[in-house]
């Protein structure tokens, strides 16, 4: 039985599409005290997935947002949940292709089978208004049906610029944060620190912290 469970977990991890395998045990909490370790470890219990709630990580590049998102995703896979990971650009590209095939509704229905979707790097590149509507459609479809983890280097007040439409951004944010825990990471980039470059990127904190 345990072997079967382990095999199933490995299959879910492979299917999730994580860019690398990152765990909470690997995370350098001492280098990132703003990560709120007790809160993250509470999230690792995954009750929020059962509640179809969301988690948002904000902060400058290199501060551990994707690491924590993947770590929670791995925990979910180990617990039997279906997870899918992609960047915001990749999600909207897939949805745009589905729309071009007149299969957008079918694709959104297919994604409902996943307990958790991870949308990484919202804001690293601006989205055209048309494809931003697809990201909004994805979030709207998940509302109170399934969970999302979002990572972003931009606060909500800048999402209108990112998505090219303030009304689309407001609708997306409204559904995303209604049942959400938000964590803002601050400080120096892990990657730059490891290379001996002492650089502190400018932080863009969200205007809301926790709407759970």
C-alpha atoms as one frame of an Amber mdcrd trajectory, in Angstrom:
protein
   0.000   0.000   0.000   2.776   2.448   0.931   4.650   1.606  -2.266   1.511
   2.292  -4.296   0.999   5.626  -2.513   4.637   6.601  -3.136   4.356   5.655
  -6.796   1.205   7.732  -7.158   2.901  10.705  -5.528   5.852  10.448  -7.922
   3.475  10.376 -10.876   1.649  13.459  -9.610   4.938  15.285  -9.101   6.103
  14.466 -12.651   2.747  15.501 -14.104   2.706  18.810 -12.216   5.451  20.346
 -14.354   7.518  21.872 -11.555  10.641  23.674 -12.846  12.685  22.080 -10.031
  11.942  20.153  -6.856  12.067  22.548  -3.908  11.022  21.656  -0.362  10.260
  23.584   2.798  13.145  21.751   4.440  15.487  23.260   1.817  14.256  26.813
   2.367  16.715  29.175   4.110  14.405  30.708   6.702  17.258  32.605   8.371
  17.974  34.440   5.124  14.300  35.261   4.617  12.647  36.053   7.989   9.801
  37.873   6.234   8.607  34.490   4.927   6.619  34.023   8.168   7.689  30.456
   8.818   4.817  29.558  11.219   2.265  30.711   8.650   3.939  28.829   5.783
   4.174  25.653   7.877   0.487  26.058   8.691  -0.239  26.335   4.959   1.728
  23.115   4.483  -1.083  21.321   6.329  -3.135  22.080   3.161  -6.497  22.752
   4.810  -6.839  25.702   2.421  -6.936  23.332  -0.548  -9.913  21.527   0.969
 -11.520  24.967   1.360 -10.770  25.909  -2.291  -8.804  28.905  -1.013  -5.717
  30.577  -2.483  -2.193  31.634  -1.528  -0.310  34.631  -2.930   3.426  35.238
  -2.585   4.736  38.734  -3.345   8.245  40.132  -3.377  11.275  41.067  -5.461
  12.965  38.546  -7.755  15.086  35.931  -6.031  13.482  36.116  -2.590  11.966
  32.632  -2.563   8.436  33.029  -3.930   8.680  30.216  -6.473  10.555  28.000
  -4.009   7.705  28.244  -1.487   5.051  27.805  -4.178   6.724  24.634  -5.462
   7.257  23.344  -1.920   3.556  23.675  -1.149   2.755  22.094  -4.497   4.976
  19.121  -3.668   3.234  18.711  -0.314  -0.081  18.687  -2.170   1.142  15.989
  -4.580   2.306  13.875  -1.643  -1.135  14.188  -0.051  -2.911  12.964  -3.152
  -3.902  16.276  -4.762  -3.516  16.936  -8.479  -1.324  19.971  -9.165  -0.297
  21.883 -12.301   2.501  24.474 -12.412   3.225  27.067 -15.108   4.214  30.693
 -15.432   1.525  33.267 -16.122   2.841  33.580 -19.674   2.590  29.827 -20.189
  -0.944  29.654 -18.795  -2.264  32.390 -21.066  -0.432  30.890 -24.053  -2.116
  27.520 -23.493  -5.499  29.150 -23.012  -5.014  31.282 -26.121  -4.232  28.160
 -28.149  -7.367  26.503 -26.783  -9.398  29.583 -27.690  -7.992  29.530 -31.222
  -9.223  25.925 -31.504 -12.636  26.946 -30.113 -11.916  24.719 -27.118 -11.459
  27.276 -24.334 -14.456  26.068 -22.377 -13.305  22.465 -22.663  -9.815  23.419
 -21.442 -11.212  25.315 -18.448 -13.342  22.282 -17.603 -10.287  20.026 -17.894
  -8.359  22.230 -15.464 -11.155  21.887 -12.940  -9.873  18.350 -12.357  -6.795
  19.821 -10.680  -7.051  20.615  -6.993  -4.293  23.231  -7.241  -2.959  25.424
 -10.035   0.255  27.399  -9.543   0.563  30.619 -11.575   4.167  31.767 -11.310
   5.694  35.134 -12.217   2.620  37.319 -12.640   4.025  40.708 -13.573   7.467
  39.760 -14.841   6.234  40.566 -18.327   3.149  42.651 -19.168   0.254  40.828
 -20.794  -1.765  42.073 -23.724  -5.305  42.952 -22.784  -6.830  40.093 -24.783
  -4.739  37.390 -23.141  -5.113  39.050 -19.737  -8.816  38.339 -20.095  -7.914
  34.644 -20.387  -6.003  34.763 -17.101  -9.021  36.418 -15.520 -11.235  33.679
 -16.953  -8.991  31.041 -15.399  -9.090  32.667 -11.957 -12.835  33.254 -12.205
 -13.430  29.626 -13.112 -11.418  28.499 -10.090 -13.336  30.745  -7.693 -14.620
  28.559  -4.839 -14.044  25.485  -7.038 -10.290  24.948  -6.762  -7.165  26.509
  -5.308  -4.513  28.731  -6.873  -1.051  29.783  -5.766   0.132  33.006  -7.389
   3.622  34.499  -7.238   4.281  38.076  -8.297   6.977  40.726  -8.054   4.318
  43.447  -8.280   1.739  44.637  -5.770  -1.950  44.576  -6.638  -1.937  48.318
  -7.266   0.247  47.636 -10.322  -1.784  44.791 -11.776  -3.886  47.131 -13.900
  -0.697  48.084 -15.719   0.461  44.463 -15.933  -2.832  43.242 -17.360  -3.442
  46.266 -19.570  -6.903  46.895 -18.120  -7.773  48.173 -14.654 -11.260  46.629
 -14.749  -9.915  43.181 -15.664  -7.313  43.478 -12.907  -9.956  44.479 -10.354
 -12.170  41.521 -11.276  -9.263  39.087 -11.103  -7.995  40.420  -7.763 -11.497
  40.372  -6.261 -11.900  36.658  -6.932  -8.313  35.794  -6.060  -8.204  37.425
  -2.616 -11.717  36.689  -1.361 -10.409  33.482   0.240  -6.650  33.989   0.266
  -3.549  34.135   2.414  -0.954  36.646   1.259   2.715  36.642   2.185   5.177
  39.369   1.210   8.851  38.429   0.991  11.438  41.157   1.388  15.168  41.653
   1.329  18.040  40.450  -0.779  17.917  38.025  -3.656  19.043  34.490  -2.757
  20.610  34.087  -6.158  22.588  37.323  -6.020  23.703  36.661  -2.445  24.970
  33.207  -3.426  27.060  34.850  -6.136  28.499  37.376  -3.700  26.468  40.298
  -5.058  25.012  42.314  -2.187  21.928  43.737  -3.873  18.526  44.434  -2.329
  15.813  44.676  -5.013  13.007  47.156  -4.515   9.987  45.486  -2.956   6.444
  45.980  -4.190   4.141  45.001  -1.366   0.478  44.267  -2.005  -2.109  46.627
  -0.604  -3.823  43.723   1.147  -2.131  41.183   3.407  -4.593  38.481   4.331
  -8.163  38.137   3.154  -8.706  34.665   4.584
